[in-house]
Amino acid sequence: MSSKELPQAFEERMKEFLGKEEYLSFKQALEKEPVTSIRFNPFKKASKIQTSNKVPWSKWGFFLAERPSFTLDPLFHAGHYYVQEASSMFLEHILQHIKAPKGGLFLDLAAAPGGKSTLLSSFLGQEGFLVANEVIKSRAAILKENIVKWGLGNCLVTQNDPAHFSGLEGFFDLVLVDAPCSGEGMFRKDINARLEWSEDHVLLCAQRQERIMDKAGSLVKGGGYLIYSTCTFNEKENEEMLRFICSEFSYEPIRIPLDPSWGIVESTIEVEGSHYFGYRFYPHMTDGEGFFITILKRPEEAFAQAIPRIKDFKHPHINLESKQVQTNLIGQLGLPENSSIYSVNGSYFRLNESFKAHFEYLCRFVNVKYFGVELGKFNKDQFLPTHEWAVSVFPKNDFPQFELDKKDALEYLRKEDIQPTGLPEGWVLLTYQRSPIGWIKNLGNRTNNYYPKEWRIRMK
C-alpha cells in the first residue's frame, strides 16, 4: 500500500457504515488539505495573528486562512494560543452546556500533548484545579511545557498509569479520557497513520481503552461527569466502548444541543433500555478532522470521596513552607493573597490555596512532574526568577520590562546572546507585543539569556 492509499479493510467498513455515495464525499475530503485552527488563551492579551472564520462551537477557536510558521511567532511560545483541531474544541461547548463546576477538580487522564488540558485549564481559570496526567515520560515532558506556556498555574502535571489512581474513586468532579486510539480521524492530517493502521491495531486499541476506562469510570464522584473521546471512526473504539463503560458503572446519558449547520452527527446507542449519545465529526461535513465524543453523568447518589484532613504534609521532595516564609514571599513577589507556597530542591512554587488540601492528598498517589507555578529560588539575598513565572499570568513586581522587536525576540528564543540598545542592568523581563517571553540578566559588559535550553528555537 502506498502512503496515499487508504487501507482496504478501512475503506470497506466505511462504505458499509456511510453508504457508497456518502463514502465518496468522505474519501474526497481526506485528499484535501487539512484546515488549520487555533484556540486563543483568554487570560492573555489577544494575539495579532490573522484569522479567517470562527470555530462555531468555541468562543476562543478560530480557523486560519493559511498555516503560518508557528515556530517563528514569539506569541506562540508565550502561550497566547494553542494550535488545536477544531473538532476537539467541541469540548468547550460541552462544558458550557453541562454547566461543569468552574471551581471543581478535573482530571485529564491521557493528557499529552495538552490541547484539551489547556482548554480545561482556561475553563477553570483561577477558581478550579486540573490534574493533567500522561503515562509516557517523553510525552509528559511535552505536556508540562504546554501547561507552563499556558501559564494559569491551576494544574498538577503527573506521570502515572491509570491504575495508580486507584484509591481516588469518587474524587473528581469531571474526568476526561481522550483515549489512545487507532487514529483513523488523522488519515488526512497524518499520512503515516494510514500506514500504521490495521484491524489488529484497532482491536489492540480497544483492549487498551477498556483497561483505561475500567479505572477511569470509578474516579468520578456522584453528580460528576465522565467524558470519553477518540480521533477514530470505528464503532469498536467508540459506541462499543460506551456500552462497556455503562455495563461496568452506573452512568446517566447526557445529550448535547447541536446547531444543524455545524455538520456534527449525533448517534444514539441503546444500553439496557436507555439511550446514550455520541457525537461524530467527519471531514466531509465539518471543518476539522475525525473525532468522536460522548458525555456521561454519575448519579447524584453515587459515592463521593471526601478529602481527609492532613495535619502535617510530608512528601519526599515537596515541602510546604512555613507561614512566615509564605507571607514574606507573597508580599515580596506581589502574589495573590490566596497563595500557598511550596518548595522543591530550594525552588518555590505557588499554588491556589483553595486546592491545597486536594493537592496534598493527591501527592500520596501520583508521580508529580509539575504543579502551580514555579517562581524561582534565592541565591544568598538575590531572587533568581524562573521562565515558568515569566510566562505565567501572575504579576512580576519590581522587575523592569523591555520590549523587543520580532527579530530580537526570535534571537532570544534561539537562546542567542542579545544586547539591545537601552537594556536596563540586572534582571529584565523581556516582552514582545507587551507580552512576557522570558528573562535576561544584563551584567553591563554582557547579558545572560535565561530561556530554557531544551525549548530553544532551532529554525532560522
N, C-alpha and C positions, 0 to 999 in steps of 0.2 A: 504494500500500500504506500503510495506517495504521501508526502506531508500534507498535500492539499485535499486528498480524498477523505471522505467520511468512512468510518468503519461500516462494513456491510451489515453486520448484525444490528448496529445502531440505526442505520437507515431503515431497515425492515421494521423494526419496532416503532420508530417514529411515524412511518407511513400508516401503520395499523392504528396508532394512537391518534393521529391528526386527520387521517384520510388523505388520499393521494393528492387531491387538489391543493389543500392547505399545506401539505408537506412541501410542495414545490415552492410556495412563498417562503416557508421556513428555511429551506435549503438555500434559496437565493439570498436571503438575509444573512446567512452565515458566510457568504462570499463577499459581503460588503465591508467597508472599513468600519471598525467599531467607533462609537461615539464617545468622546471624552467628556467626563463630568467631574466637577469638584464640589466640595461642601465647605463653606466658609466657617471659621471659628467665630461664634457670636460674641466671645469675650475679648476679641482683639479687633483693632480697627479694620474696617473693610479694606481689602486689597484692591489695587487698581487693575488687576488682571481683567482682560477683555472677555466678557461672557456673551452668549447669544440668547438662548432661551432658558427659562426657569424649569427646574425639575418639578412637575406639578404636585407631587405628594410630599415635597420637602420645602420648608421655609428657607433653608440655607443652601440648598443644592442648585447648581446651575450647569448647563451644558456650555461647551466651548465650541466656537466655530472651527477651530483647528487646534491640534495638540502642540503647545509650545514646549520649549526645553525647561521643564520644571527645575532641573538641577541648577540652571543658571538664573533662577529667580530667588533672591535673598529672602523674600517674604514666605516662600515655601519652606525654607529652613527655619524661619522664625515661627512656624506653626500657625500661619494665618489661614491656611486652608488645607484640606486633605483631598487627594485625588482618589475618588471612590466611584464605583459603579452606581448609576442612578437607581438600578433595581434594589440594591442594598439599602438605599436611603429610605425605602418604604418603612423601615423600622421606625423612623421618626413619626410617620403618620400613625403607626400602631400605638406608640407611646402616648401620643396626644389623645387618641380615641379611648383607650382603656383608662385614661387618667392615672397612669402609673405614679406612685408617690414620689414627688421630687425630693423629699427628704429621706428616701428609702435606701436600703442596702441592696445593691445589684451585683450579680456575678456574670461575667462573660467567660464561659468555661473553656472555649477554644479560641482565644482572642487574637492571635497574631494574624496579620501584621499590625492591626489596630484600628481598622476603619470603623467597625461597629463599636469598639470601645471608646473611641474619641466621640462618636455620636452619643453614646450613653453618658459620657462624661459631660458633654455640653448640656444634655437634658437635665442632669442632676445639678449642675452648677455648683454653688457653694453650700447647697442645702443637703445633698446626699453624698454617698460614698460608693465607689465601684471597686470590685476585685476583678482585675484583668489577668487571666491565667493562660499560660501556654506551656505544654509539656516538653517541647523540644527546645534545647538550650539555645541554639543559634537563633531560632525564631523568637524566643523570649527576649533576646537582646534587641531585636528589631522592634518588638512590641514596646519595650522600655523606651527606646529612642523616640518613638512616635508619641507616647504618652508624655514624655518630658517636653517635647516641642509643642504639644497642645497646651501645656502649661497651666492647667486649672488646679493642680495639687489636690484632687479629690479621688485619687486612685491608689490602690495597692497592687503592684505587679508581682505575680507569683509564677513559679515554675513547678507545676505539680501534675501528676497523673490524676484523672478524675477520682480514682479510688482513694486518694489521700484526703478527699473532702468528707469521707465517712466520719461521722461524729458531728457534722454540721447540718444534719437533717432538720428541715423546717426552719432554717436560719435566714433565708434570703427573701426579700420582697419580690425580686424578679431574677430569673435565671435565663440567660440566653445561651443556646448551643448552636453556633454556626458550624455545623459538623464537617469534619474532613470527608470529602466525597469523591466520586469518580470524575467530576469536573466537566460534564457534558455541556454545561452552560458556558464554558470558556472556549468552546471549539472555534468561535470566530476570533476571539482575542488572542488565544494561545494555540498555535498550530501544534505544538508538542503534545497538548492534551489529547489530540486525535490519535497520535502515535502511541500514547501510553494507555489508551482505553482498551478494555476487553470485558467480556461478560464475566470472566473470573474476577476481574478487578472490581466490578460492580458488587458482586457477592461478598468480596473481602471488605469493601467499604461498608456494606450493610451490617456485616457482623461487627465491625468496629463501632459503628453507630449504636448498635444495640447495647454494646458494653458500656459506652459512654452514657446513654440515656437511662440505663439501669441504675446508674449512680445519680445522674442529674435530676431524675424525676422526684427523688425524695428530698432534695435540698430546698424546695420551695415551701414557704410557710403557708398556713391557712390563709386564704384570701389573696395569695400572691399569684404571680404569673410565670408560666414556662413558655419560652419562645424557641422554636426549632426551625432551622433553615439550612438549605443546601444550595449549591450552584450547579444543580444537575436536574435532568428532566424525568428520569425513570421513576416508576411508582414504587419500586422496591426500596429505594432510599428516601422516599417521600411519604406517600399515602400509607404504605405498609409500615413505615416506622411510626407514624401517628397511631396506627392500630396497636402496635406493640406497646407504645407508651401508655395508652388508655387501658390495655389489658393488664398492665403491671401496677398502675397507680390510678387513684381516683382524681379525675380532672373533668372540668366542665368546658363545653365549647364556647369559643368567642368568635363572633362574626364581625368583620371589619367593613365599614361602608366604603364603596368604590364609586368613583366617577366613571361612567361608561367610556368617556373619551380617553381614559388612561390606557385602555387596552389590556388591563390585568385580568386574568382568567381565574374565577373562583371555582374551586372543585369542592364537592360535598362528599364526605366519607362517612359511611354508616358504621358505627361501632356499638354493638349490643343494643340496637334500637334507638340510639341517639345519633344526631347528625353533627359532625365536626367539619371544619372548613380549612381549606388550604388555598394559597394564592400563588399562581404561576405567572412568570414573566417569560414571554417568548420574544426573540429578537425581531420577528416579523410583525409584532404587534405593539411593542414598546421600544423607546429609545434607551436600550440597556441590554445587558447580557442575560443569559438564562438564570432563573432564580426560583426558589420555592420557599414559602414561609408559612408557618401555622402558629396559632396562639391558643394557649390553654390556661384555664384558671383553676387554681386549687380551691376546693370547697372551703368556705369560711370556718367550718368546724374541724378542719384538718389540723394536725399538730403544728404548733409554732414554738420554736425553741427560744426560751428567754436567755438573755446574756447573764451569765453568773458574775457576781461581783468579784473582782480581782483586787485583793488588798495590796499586794506588792507584786508589781510586774517584774518578771525575771525572764531574761532571754539571753542566750549565749553571745549574741552580737549586738543587740539593740538595747540601749539604756534610756530610761525615762529620766530627764534632767530634773534637778531639784526646783522647787517653786522659785527660789531666788534667782537661779540661773535662767529659768524661763522668763521671769519678769524682766530681768536685765536685757536679755537678748531681744525680746519682743519690743521693748522700748527703744533699744539701740538701732534695730533694723527697721523700725516702723511697721511691724507686722500687725495684722488684726488682733484684737484682744482675745478672740476666741481661738487662740492658737495653743496647741500642745507641742512642746519641743522634746525631741529625742536625739540621741547621738549614736553614730556607728563609726567606730575607729576614729573618734575625735571630731567627726564632721556632723554638723547639726541638721536636723530635718524638721520641717514644720508640718503639722497635721491639724485638721479641723477638730477642735476639742469635742464637738458633738459626737464624733465617731471614735473617740479614744477607747472606750470600752469594747466596741466591736473589733477595732484593730488589735488590741492586746489579746483578746480571746482568739482571734483568727491566727495570731502568731504561734499558737500552740499546735496548729495543724499544717501550716503551709510553709513552703520554702520562699522566703521573702527576697525578691530581687530589687525592689524599689518601692518607696511609699512617699505620699505627700509631695513636698518639695525639698530637695537638698539645698541648703543655704550656703554652707561653707564652714571653715574652721579657723581657729586662731593660731597664729604663729607669733608667740610672745604676746604683744599687745595689739598686733595688727590682724584684722579680719580678712581672710582670703576668700572672696566670694566664688561661687560655682557658676558654671554655664547654666545648670538647671534653674538656678534662681534668676539668671539674666533673662531667660526666655519665658519665665512664668508670668502670670498676671499680677503678681504681688509687687508692692512698691519696693524701690531700691533707694532708700533715703541716703542723703549726704554723698552720693556719688555723682560727679559731673558726667554729663552726656555729650556725645559728639556725633554729629550727623555725617554719614558717608554717602558719596555718590555710588552708583551701581558698580563702577569699575573697582573702586577701593573696597566696597563691600564684598565683591567676589574674590578679590585678592585676600581679604581677611578670612573668608570661608575656605580658601585653599590653604590656609594656615601659613601664608607668606608674611614676611616682615613688612609692615607698612608704617610710614611716618608722615601722615597727612599734616599739612600746614595748620598751625594753630591748635594742635592737640594739647590739652592740659597735662600737667605732670601727675604721676600717681595712677591709681586705678580709675579707669574711664569706661563707662558703659557706651558701647558703640551702637548707633541706631541707623536704620535705613528706612526712609519714608516715615521717620519718627517712631519706628518700632525696634525694640532691642534685638540685636543679633548676637551679642556676646561681649566679653571683657577684653580689654587690653591694658597693659601697665606700661606707662611711659616713664622711663628711667632718665630721660633727658638726652643722653647720647645714643640711646637705642630703645626699642619697645619689645615687650614680651607679648606674644599672641596666645591667648588662653582658650582659643576654640578647641574643642575636643579632637584629638589627633585622629581617632577612629571614625569621625564623622566628616572629615575634610573633603572638599570637592576635588576630584581628580581631573575633571573635564576642563579643557581650556576653551 
